[in-house]
Amino acid sequence: MTAIRAVAFWVFSFALCAQTVPNDVSGWDKIKWGMTISAVRAAYSIDAQPTSADGWTLLTLAPVKIANVRMDVQVEAREGTDKITAVRLWSFFGLAGSAPQAGAQDFDALRTKLIQEYGQPAKEEMKRGENFHLIKTVLWTFPSSSILLTLEQSAALPNLGDIYVDYTATNK
């Protein structure tokens, strides 16, 4: 039994060492911090024009699948700069327009995928928000970026909620 545990320990240790965790994250997918909205439109072959809201220029990209979770995507630049400083991905569950299998379990799938890609998070928190909504957050920090995974789930209707993944440039 001790030999089996020792072998399992070494296999697990090797797997952890083989994981390449980035020292920094300079954007999301094809997007690098500081790219312009027009460069993003060209990179993704998007004809749609950006919109403005609350001091931001917003460009919606085609939905993506991450860890089998369908996520909508929006690129954000502060109005007047045209330089990308944030990418927001989101998924709603429990609504008529939600993906059929979408649910709170998607948060765990995304958390696992992000840990595989970026290593252990800097911080995790669970609290109760307005109307006792469950709010879970997981934060990764890097020199140029932060990644925040958030679940907000209704207390009264646990099959109703939303999940966000926010990639944000720091010092930009």
NULOTI-545329 format. One record per residue (C-alpha): residue number from 1; residue in one letter; chain; x, z, y. Coordinates in Angstrom, 1 decimal, padded with zeros to 4 digits. Layout:
<pt><num>NUM</num><residu>A</residu><chaine>A</chaine><c1>X</c1><c3>Z</c3><c2>Y</c2></pt>
...
end
This chain:
<pt><num>1</num><residu>M</residu><chaine>A</chaine><c1>000.0</c1><c3>000.0</c3><c2>000.0</c2></pt>
<pt><num>2</num><residu>T</residu><chaine>A</chaine><c1>002.9</c1><c3>000.8</c3><c2>002.4</c2></pt>
<pt><num>3</num><residu>A</residu><chaine>A</chaine><c1>004.4</c1><c3>-002.6</c3><c2>001.7</c2></pt>
<pt><num>4</num><residu>I</residu><chaine>A</chaine><c1>001.2</c1><c3>-004.3</c3><c2>002.5</c2></pt>
<pt><num>5</num><residu>R</residu><chaine>A</chaine><c1>000.9</c1><c3>-002.4</c3><c2>005.8</c2></pt>
<pt><num>6</num><residu>A</residu><chaine>A</chaine><c1>004.5</c1><c3>-003.3</c3><c2>006.7</c2></pt>
<pt><num>7</num><residu>V</residu><chaine>A</chaine><c1>003.9</c1><c3>-007.0</c3><c2>006.0</c2></pt>
<pt><num>8</num><residu>A</residu><chaine>A</chaine><c1>000.7</c1><c3>-006.9</c3><c2>008.0</c2></pt>
<pt><num>9</num><residu>F</residu><chaine>A</chaine><c1>002.5</c1><c3>-005.2</c3><c2>010.9</c2></pt>
<pt><num>10</num><residu>W</residu><chaine>A</chaine><c1>005.2</c1><c3>-007.8</c3><c2>011.0</c2></pt>
<pt><num>11</num><residu>V</residu><chaine>A</chaine><c1>002.7</c1><c3>-010.7</c3><c2>010.8</c2></pt>
<pt><num>12</num><residu>F</residu><chaine>A</chaine><c1>000.7</c1><c3>-009.2</c3><c2>013.6</c2></pt>
<pt><num>13</num><residu>S</residu><chaine>A</chaine><c1>003.8</c1><c3>-008.6</c3><c2>015.7</c2></pt>
<pt><num>14</num><residu>F</residu><chaine>A</chaine><c1>005.0</c1><c3>-012.2</c3><c2>015.1</c2></pt>
<pt><num>15</num><residu>A</residu><chaine>A</chaine><c1>001.6</c1><c3>-013.5</c3><c2>016.2</c2></pt>
<pt><num>16</num><residu>L</residu><chaine>A</chaine><c1>001.7</c1><c3>-011.5</c3><c2>019.4</c2></pt>
<pt><num>17</num><residu>C</residu><chaine>A</chaine><c1>005.3</c1><c3>-012.7</c3><c2>020.1</c2></pt>
<pt><num>18</num><residu>A</residu><chaine>A</chaine><c1>004.2</c1><c3>-016.3</c3><c2>019.5</c2></pt>
<pt><num>19</num><residu>Q</residu><chaine>A</chaine><c1>001.5</c1><c3>-016.1</c3><c2>022.1</c2></pt>
<pt><num>20</num><residu>T</residu><chaine>A</chaine><c1>002.7</c1><c3>-017.6</c3><c2>025.3</c2></pt>
<pt><num>21</num><residu>V</residu><chaine>A</chaine><c1>001.1</c1><c3>-015.8</c3><c2>028.2</c2></pt>
<pt><num>22</num><residu>P</residu><chaine>A</chaine><c1>001.6</c1><c3>-017.6</c3><c2>031.6</c2></pt>
<pt><num>23</num><residu>N</residu><chaine>A</chaine><c1>003.6</c1><c3>-015.8</c3><c2>034.3</c2></pt>
<pt><num>24</num><residu>D</residu><chaine>A</chaine><c1>001.4</c1><c3>-017.3</c3><c2>036.9</c2></pt>
<pt><num>25</num><residu>V</residu><chaine>A</chaine><c1>-001.8</c1><c3>-019.4</c3><c2>037.2</c2></pt>
<pt><num>26</num><residu>S</residu><chaine>A</chaine><c1>-001.7</c1><c3>-022.0</c3><c2>039.9</c2></pt>
<pt><num>27</num><residu>G</residu><chaine>A</chaine><c1>-005.3</c1><c3>-023.2</c3><c2>039.6</c2></pt>
<pt><num>28</num><residu>W</residu><chaine>A</chaine><c1>-007.9</c1><c3>-024.3</c3><c2>037.0</c2></pt>
<pt><num>29</num><residu>D</residu><chaine>A</chaine><c1>-007.8</c1><c3>-027.3</c3><c2>034.7</c2></pt>
<pt><num>30</num><residu>K</residu><chaine>A</chaine><c1>-006.6</c1><c3>-030.3</c3><c2>036.8</c2></pt>
<pt><num>31</num><residu>I</residu><chaine>A</chaine><c1>-007.1</c1><c3>-028.3</c3><c2>040.1</c2></pt>
<pt><num>32</num><residu>K</residu><chaine>A</chaine><c1>-004.1</c1><c3>-026.7</c3><c2>041.8</c2></pt>
<pt><num>33</num><residu>W</residu><chaine>A</chaine><c1>-004.4</c1><c3>-024.3</c3><c2>044.7</c2></pt>
<pt><num>34</num><residu>G</residu><chaine>A</chaine><c1>-004.2</c1><c3>-026.2</c3><c2>048.0</c2></pt>
<pt><num>35</num><residu>M</residu><chaine>A</chaine><c1>-005.5</c1><c3>-029.5</c3><c2>046.6</c2></pt>
<pt><num>36</num><residu>T</residu><chaine>A</chaine><c1>-008.0</c1><c3>-031.1</c3><c2>048.9</c2></pt>
<pt><num>37</num><residu>I</residu><chaine>A</chaine><c1>-011.7</c1><c3>-031.7</c3><c2>048.1</c2></pt>
<pt><num>38</num><residu>S</residu><chaine>A</chaine><c1>-011.1</c1><c3>-035.4</c3><c2>048.1</c2></pt>
<pt><num>39</num><residu>A</residu><chaine>A</chaine><c1>-008.1</c1><c3>-035.1</c3><c2>045.7</c2></pt>
<pt><num>40</num><residu>V</residu><chaine>A</chaine><c1>-010.4</c1><c3>-033.1</c3><c2>043.3</c2></pt>
<pt><num>41</num><residu>R</residu><chaine>A</chaine><c1>-013.1</c1><c3>-035.8</c3><c2>043.7</c2></pt>
<pt><num>42</num><residu>A</residu><chaine>A</chaine><c1>-010.5</c1><c3>-038.4</c3><c2>042.7</c2></pt>
<pt><num>43</num><residu>A</residu><chaine>A</chaine><c1>-009.1</c1><c3>-036.4</c3><c2>039.8</c2></pt>
<pt><num>44</num><residu>Y</residu><chaine>A</chaine><c1>-012.5</c1><c3>-035.9</c3><c2>038.3</c2></pt>
<pt><num>45</num><residu>S</residu><chaine>A</chaine><c1>-014.0</c1><c3>-039.3</c3><c2>039.3</c2></pt>
<pt><num>46</num><residu>I</residu><chaine>A</chaine><c1>-016.8</c1><c3>-037.6</c3><c2>041.2</c2></pt>
<pt><num>47</num><residu>D</residu><chaine>A</chaine><c1>-019.0</c1><c3>-039.7</c3><c2>043.6</c2></pt>
<pt><num>48</num><residu>A</residu><chaine>A</chaine><c1>-021.0</c1><c3>-036.7</c3><c2>044.8</c2></pt>
<pt><num>49</num><residu>Q</residu><chaine>A</chaine><c1>-020.3</c1><c3>-035.4</c3><c2>048.3</c2></pt>
<pt><num>50</num><residu>P</residu><chaine>A</chaine><c1>-019.4</c1><c3>-031.7</c3><c2>048.9</c2></pt>
<pt><num>51</num><residu>T</residu><chaine>A</chaine><c1>-021.9</c1><c3>-029.4</c3><c2>050.5</c2></pt>
<pt><num>52</num><residu>S</residu><chaine>A</chaine><c1>-021.4</c1><c3>-026.5</c3><c2>053.0</c2></pt>
<pt><num>53</num><residu>A</residu><chaine>A</chaine><c1>-022.7</c1><c3>-023.0</c3><c2>052.7</c2></pt>
<pt><num>54</num><residu>D</residu><chaine>A</chaine><c1>-021.6</c1><c3>-019.6</c3><c2>054.2</c2></pt>
<pt><num>55</num><residu>G</residu><chaine>A</chaine><c1>-018.3</c1><c3>-020.9</c3><c2>055.6</c2></pt>
<pt><num>56</num><residu>W</residu><chaine>A</chaine><c1>-017.3</c1><c3>-022.7</c3><c2>052.4</c2></pt>
<pt><num>57</num><residu>T</residu><chaine>A</chaine><c1>-017.2</c1><c3>-026.4</c3><c2>051.4</c2></pt>
<pt><num>58</num><residu>L</residu><chaine>A</chaine><c1>-018.5</c1><c3>-026.6</c3><c2>047.8</c2></pt>
<pt><num>59</num><residu>L</residu><chaine>A</chaine><c1>-018.1</c1><c3>-029.4</c3><c2>045.3</c2></pt>
<pt><num>60</num><residu>T</residu><chaine>A</chaine><c1>-020.0</c1><c3>-029.2</c3><c2>042.0</c2></pt>
<pt><num>61</num><residu>L</residu><chaine>A</chaine><c1>-018.2</c1><c3>-030.7</c3><c2>038.9</c2></pt>
<pt><num>62</num><residu>A</residu><chaine>A</chaine><c1>-019.7</c1><c3>-031.6</c3><c2>035.6</c2></pt>
<pt><num>63</num><residu>P</residu><chaine>A</chaine><c1>-020.4</c1><c3>-028.7</c3><c2>033.3</c2></pt>
<pt><num>64</num><residu>V</residu><chaine>A</chaine><c1>-017.8</c1><c3>-027.7</c3><c2>030.7</c2></pt>
<pt><num>65</num><residu>K</residu><chaine>A</chaine><c1>-017.7</c1><c3>-025.9</c3><c2>027.4</c2></pt>
<pt><num>66</num><residu>I</residu><chaine>A</chaine><c1>-015.3</c1><c3>-023.0</c3><c2>027.1</c2></pt>
<pt><num>67</num><residu>A</residu><chaine>A</chaine><c1>-015.4</c1><c3>-021.0</c3><c2>023.8</c2></pt>
<pt><num>68</num><residu>N</residu><chaine>A</chaine><c1>-018.6</c1><c3>-022.9</c3><c2>023.0</c2></pt>
<pt><num>69</num><residu>V</residu><chaine>A</chaine><c1>-020.2</c1><c3>-021.6</c3><c2>026.2</c2></pt>
<pt><num>70</num><residu>R</residu><chaine>A</chaine><c1>-021.7</c1><c3>-024.2</c3><c2>028.5</c2></pt>
<pt><num>71</num><residu>M</residu><chaine>A</chaine><c1>-020.5</c1><c3>-023.4</c3><c2>032.0</c2></pt>
<pt><num>72</num><residu>D</residu><chaine>A</chaine><c1>-021.4</c1><c3>-025.0</c3><c2>035.3</c2></pt>
<pt><num>73</num><residu>V</residu><chaine>A</chaine><c1>-018.4</c1><c3>-025.5</c3><c2>037.7</c2></pt>
<pt><num>74</num><residu>Q</residu><chaine>A</chaine><c1>-018.0</c1><c3>-025.4</c3><c2>041.4</c2></pt>
<pt><num>75</num><residu>V</residu><chaine>A</chaine><c1>-014.8</c1><c3>-025.9</c3><c2>043.5</c2></pt>
<pt><num>76</num><residu>E</residu><chaine>A</chaine><c1>-014.6</c1><c3>-024.0</c3><c2>046.8</c2></pt>
<pt><num>77</num><residu>A</residu><chaine>A</chaine><c1>-012.6</c1><c3>-024.5</c3><c2>050.0</c2></pt>
<pt><num>78</num><residu>R</residu><chaine>A</chaine><c1>-012.9</c1><c3>-022.6</c3><c2>053.3</c2></pt>
<pt><num>79</num><residu>E</residu><chaine>A</chaine><c1>-014.7</c1><c3>-024.8</c3><c2>055.8</c2></pt>
<pt><num>80</num><residu>G</residu><chaine>A</chaine><c1>-012.3</c1><c3>-026.5</c3><c2>058.2</c2></pt>
<pt><num>81</num><residu>T</residu><chaine>A</chaine><c1>-009.3</c1><c3>-026.4</c3><c2>055.8</c2></pt>
<pt><num>82</num><residu>D</residu><chaine>A</chaine><c1>-010.5</c1><c3>-028.6</c3><c2>052.9</c2></pt>
<pt><num>83</num><residu>K</residu><chaine>A</chaine><c1>-007.9</c1><c3>-026.8</c3><c2>050.7</c2></pt>
<pt><num>84</num><residu>I</residu><chaine>A</chaine><c1>-009.1</c1><c3>-025.5</c3><c2>047.3</c2></pt>
<pt><num>85</num><residu>T</residu><chaine>A</chaine><c1>-008.8</c1><c3>-021.7</c3><c2>047.0</c2></pt>
<pt><num>86</num><residu>A</residu><chaine>A</chaine><c1>-011.4</c1><c3>-020.9</c3><c2>044.3</c2></pt>
<pt><num>87</num><residu>V</residu><chaine>A</chaine><c1>-013.1</c1><c3>-022.3</c3><c2>041.2</c2></pt>
<pt><num>88</num><residu>R</residu><chaine>A</chaine><c1>-016.3</c1><c3>-020.6</c3><c2>040.0</c2></pt>
<pt><num>89</num><residu>L</residu><chaine>A</chaine><c1>-017.8</c1><c3>-021.2</c3><c2>036.5</c2></pt>
<pt><num>90</num><residu>W</residu><chaine>A</chaine><c1>-021.1</c1><c3>-019.7</c3><c2>035.6</c2></pt>
<pt><num>91</num><residu>S</residu><chaine>A</chaine><c1>-023.8</c1><c3>-019.5</c3><c2>032.9</c2></pt>
<pt><num>92</num><residu>F</residu><chaine>A</chaine><c1>-027.2</c1><c3>-018.1</c3><c2>033.1</c2></pt>
<pt><num>93</num><residu>F</residu><chaine>A</chaine><c1>-029.1</c1><c3>-016.8</c3><c2>030.0</c2></pt>
<pt><num>94</num><residu>G</residu><chaine>A</chaine><c1>-032.7</c1><c3>-016.0</c3><c2>029.4</c2></pt>
<pt><num>95</num><residu>L</residu><chaine>A</chaine><c1>-034.1</c1><c3>-018.6</c3><c2>031.9</c2></pt>
<pt><num>96</num><residu>A</residu><chaine>A</chaine><c1>-036.1</c1><c3>-021.7</c3><c2>031.1</c2></pt>
<pt><num>97</num><residu>G</residu><chaine>A</chaine><c1>-033.1</c1><c3>-024.0</c3><c2>032.1</c2></pt>
<pt><num>98</num><residu>S</residu><chaine>A</chaine><c1>-030.5</c1><c3>-021.9</c3><c2>030.2</c2></pt>
<pt><num>99</num><residu>A</residu><chaine>A</chaine><c1>-028.7</c1><c3>-023.3</c3><c2>027.2</c2></pt>
<pt><num>100</num><residu>P</residu><chaine>A</chaine><c1>-030.8</c1><c3>-022.6</c3><c2>024.0</c2></pt>
<pt><num>101</num><residu>Q</residu><chaine>A</chaine><c1>-028.3</c1><c3>-020.2</c3><c2>022.4</c2></pt>
<pt><num>102</num><residu>A</residu><chaine>A</chaine><c1>-026.9</c1><c3>-018.7</c3><c2>025.7</c2></pt>
<pt><num>103</num><residu>G</residu><chaine>A</chaine><c1>-026.8</c1><c3>-014.9</c3><c2>025.8</c2></pt>
<pt><num>104</num><residu>A</residu><chaine>A</chaine><c1>-024.8</c1><c3>-011.8</c3><c2>026.6</c2></pt>
<pt><num>105</num><residu>Q</residu><chaine>A</chaine><c1>-022.6</c1><c3>-012.5</c3><c2>023.5</c2></pt>
<pt><num>106</num><residu>D</residu><chaine>A</chaine><c1>-021.1</c1><c3>-015.4</c3><c2>025.5</c2></pt>
<pt><num>107</num><residu>F</residu><chaine>A</chaine><c1>-019.3</c1><c3>-012.8</c3><c2>027.7</c2></pt>
<pt><num>108</num><residu>D</residu><chaine>A</chaine><c1>-017.4</c1><c3>-011.5</c3><c2>024.6</c2></pt>
<pt><num>109</num><residu>A</residu><chaine>A</chaine><c1>-016.6</c1><c3>-015.1</c3><c2>023.5</c2></pt>
<pt><num>110</num><residu>L</residu><chaine>A</chaine><c1>-015.2</c1><c3>-015.9</c3><c2>027.0</c2></pt>
<pt><num>111</num><residu>R</residu><chaine>A</chaine><c1>-013.3</c1><c3>-012.6</c3><c2>027.2</c2></pt>
<pt><num>112</num><residu>T</residu><chaine>A</chaine><c1>-011.6</c1><c3>-013.4</c3><c2>023.8</c2></pt>
<pt><num>113</num><residu>K</residu><chaine>A</chaine><c1>-010.7</c1><c3>-016.9</c3><c2>024.9</c2></pt>
<pt><num>114</num><residu>L</residu><chaine>A</chaine><c1>-009.3</c1><c3>-015.7</c3><c2>028.3</c2></pt>
<pt><num>115</num><residu>I</residu><chaine>A</chaine><c1>-007.2</c1><c3>-013.0</c3><c2>026.5</c2></pt>
<pt><num>116</num><residu>Q</residu><chaine>A</chaine><c1>-005.9</c1><c3>-015.7</c3><c2>024.2</c2></pt>
<pt><num>117</num><residu>E</residu><chaine>A</chaine><c1>-005.0</c1><c3>-017.9</c3><c2>027.2</c2></pt>
<pt><num>118</num><residu>Y</residu><chaine>A</chaine><c1>-003.8</c1><c3>-015.3</c3><c2>029.7</c2></pt>
<pt><num>119</num><residu>G</residu><chaine>A</chaine><c1>-003.0</c1><c3>-012.2</c3><c2>027.7</c2></pt>
<pt><num>120</num><residu>Q</residu><chaine>A</chaine><c1>-004.4</c1><c3>-008.7</c3><c2>028.2</c2></pt>
<pt><num>121</num><residu>P</residu><chaine>A</chaine><c1>-006.4</c1><c3>-008.1</c3><c2>031.4</c2></pt>
<pt><num>122</num><residu>A</residu><chaine>A</chaine><c1>-005.2</c1><c3>-005.9</c3><c2>034.2</c2></pt>
<pt><num>123</num><residu>K</residu><chaine>A</chaine><c1>-008.5</c1><c3>-004.0</c3><c2>034.4</c2></pt>
<pt><num>124</num><residu>E</residu><chaine>A</chaine><c1>-011.8</c1><c3>-003.7</c3><c2>032.7</c2></pt>
<pt><num>125</num><residu>E</residu><chaine>A</chaine><c1>-014.9</c1><c3>-001.9</c3><c2>034.0</c2></pt>
<pt><num>126</num><residu>M</residu><chaine>A</chaine><c1>-018.5</c1><c3>-001.3</c3><c2>033.0</c2></pt>
<pt><num>127</num><residu>K</residu><chaine>A</chaine><c1>-021.0</c1><c3>000.2</c3><c2>035.4</c2></pt>
<pt><num>128</num><residu>R</residu><chaine>A</chaine><c1>-024.7</c1><c3>000.1</c3><c2>036.3</c2></pt>
<pt><num>129</num><residu>G</residu><chaine>A</chaine><c1>-025.8</c1><c3>-001.9</c3><c2>039.4</c2></pt>
<pt><num>130</num><residu>E</residu><chaine>A</chaine><c1>-029.0</c1><c3>-002.3</c3><c2>041.2</c2></pt>
<pt><num>131</num><residu>N</residu><chaine>A</chaine><c1>-032.1</c1><c3>-001.7</c3><c2>039.1</c2></pt>
<pt><num>132</num><residu>F</residu><chaine>A</chaine><c1>-029.7</c1><c3>-000.3</c3><c2>036.4</c2></pt>
<pt><num>133</num><residu>H</residu><chaine>A</chaine><c1>-028.3</c1><c3>-003.8</c3><c2>035.6</c2></pt>
<pt><num>134</num><residu>L</residu><chaine>A</chaine><c1>-025.3</c1><c3>-003.6</c3><c2>033.3</c2></pt>
<pt><num>135</num><residu>I</residu><chaine>A</chaine><c1>-022.3</c1><c3>-005.0</c3><c2>035.1</c2></pt>
<pt><num>136</num><residu>K</residu><chaine>A</chaine><c1>-019.1</c1><c3>-005.6</c3><c2>033.1</c2></pt>
<pt><num>137</num><residu>T</residu><chaine>A</chaine><c1>-016.0</c1><c3>-007.0</c3><c2>034.7</c2></pt>
<pt><num>138</num><residu>V</residu><chaine>A</chaine><c1>-012.6</c1><c3>-008.1</c3><c2>033.3</c2></pt>
<pt><num>139</num><residu>L</residu><chaine>A</chaine><c1>-009.8</c1><c3>-008.9</c3><c2>035.7</c2></pt>
<pt><num>140</num><residu>W</residu><chaine>A</chaine><c1>-006.5</c1><c3>-010.7</c3><c2>035.2</c2></pt>
<pt><num>141</num><residu>T</residu><chaine>A</chaine><c1>-004.0</c1><c3>-010.8</c3><c2>038.1</c2></pt>
<pt><num>142</num><residu>F</residu><chaine>A</chaine><c1>-001.1</c1><c3>-013.2</c3><c2>038.6</c2></pt>
<pt><num>143</num><residu>P</residu><chaine>A</chaine><c1>001.2</c1><c3>-013.8</c3><c2>041.6</c2></pt>
<pt><num>144</num><residu>S</residu><chaine>A</chaine><c1>-000.8</c1><c3>-016.8</c3><c2>042.8</c2></pt>
<pt><num>145</num><residu>S</residu><chaine>A</chaine><c1>-004.2</c1><c3>-016.1</c3><c2>041.3</c2></pt>
<pt><num>146</num><residu>S</residu><chaine>A</chaine><c1>-006.8</c1><c3>-013.7</c3><c2>039.9</c2></pt>
<pt><num>147</num><residu>I</residu><chaine>A</chaine><c1>-009.3</c1><c3>-014.4</c3><c2>037.2</c2></pt>
<pt><num>148</num><residu>L</residu><chaine>A</chaine><c1>-012.5</c1><c3>-012.3</c3><c2>037.2</c2></pt>
<pt><num>149</num><residu>L</residu><chaine>A</chaine><c1>-015.0</c1><c3>-012.5</c3><c2>034.3</c2></pt>
<pt><num>150</num><residu>T</residu><chaine>A</chaine><c1>-018.3</c1><c3>-010.8</c3><c2>035.1</c2></pt>
<pt><num>151</num><residu>L</residu><chaine>A</chaine><c1>-021.5</c1><c3>-010.2</c3><c2>033.1</c2></pt>
<pt><num>152</num><residu>E</residu><chaine>A</chaine><c1>-024.6</c1><c3>-008.9</c3><c2>034.9</c2></pt>
<pt><num>153</num><residu>Q</residu><chaine>A</chaine><c1>-027.4</c1><c3>-008.2</c3><c2>032.4</c2></pt>
<pt><num>154</num><residu>S</residu><chaine>A</chaine><c1>-030.9</c1><c3>-006.9</c3><c2>033.1</c2></pt>
<pt><num>155</num><residu>A</residu><chaine>A</chaine><c1>-031.6</c1><c3>-003.4</c3><c2>031.8</c2></pt>
<pt><num>156</num><residu>A</residu><chaine>A</chaine><c1>-035.3</c1><c3>-004.1</c3><c2>031.3</c2></pt>
<pt><num>157</num><residu>L</residu><chaine>A</chaine><c1>-034.8</c1><c3>-007.5</c3><c2>029.9</c2></pt>
<pt><num>158</num><residu>P</residu><chaine>A</chaine><c1>-031.5</c1><c3>-007.6</c3><c2>028.0</c2></pt>
<pt><num>159</num><residu>N</residu><chaine>A</chaine><c1>-031.8</c1><c3>-011.3</c3><c2>027.2</c2></pt>
<pt><num>160</num><residu>L</residu><chaine>A</chaine><c1>-031.7</c1><c3>-012.1</c3><c2>030.9</c2></pt>
<pt><num>161</num><residu>G</residu><chaine>A</chaine><c1>-028.5</c1><c3>-012.3</c3><c2>032.9</c2></pt>
<pt><num>162</num><residu>D</residu><chaine>A</chaine><c1>-025.6</c1><c3>-014.3</c3><c2>034.1</c2></pt>
<pt><num>163</num><residu>I</residu><chaine>A</chaine><c1>-021.9</c1><c3>-014.7</c3><c2>033.5</c2></pt>
<pt><num>164</num><residu>Y</residu><chaine>A</chaine><c1>-019.3</c1><c3>-015.8</c3><c2>036.0</c2></pt>
<pt><num>165</num><residu>V</residu><chaine>A</chaine><c1>-015.6</c1><c3>-016.7</c3><c2>035.7</c2></pt>
<pt><num>166</num><residu>D</residu><chaine>A</chaine><c1>-013.9</c1><c3>-016.8</c3><c2>039.1</c2></pt>
<pt><num>167</num><residu>Y</residu><chaine>A</chaine><c1>-010.5</c1><c3>-018.3</c3><c2>039.5</c2></pt>
<pt><num>168</num><residu>T</residu><chaine>A</chaine><c1>-009.2</c1><c3>-017.3</c3><c2>043.0</c2></pt>
<pt><num>169</num><residu>A</residu><chaine>A</chaine><c1>-006.0</c1><c3>-018.1</c3><c2>044.8</c2></pt>
<pt><num>170</num><residu>T</residu><chaine>A</chaine><c1>-004.3</c1><c3>-015.1</c3><c2>046.3</c2></pt>
<pt><num>171</num><residu>N</residu><chaine>A</chaine><c1>-002.5</c1><c3>-015.4</c3><c2>049.6</c2></pt>
<pt><num>172</num><residu>K</residu><chaine>A</chaine><c1>-004.0</c1><c3>-018.8</c3><c2>050.3</c2></pt>
end
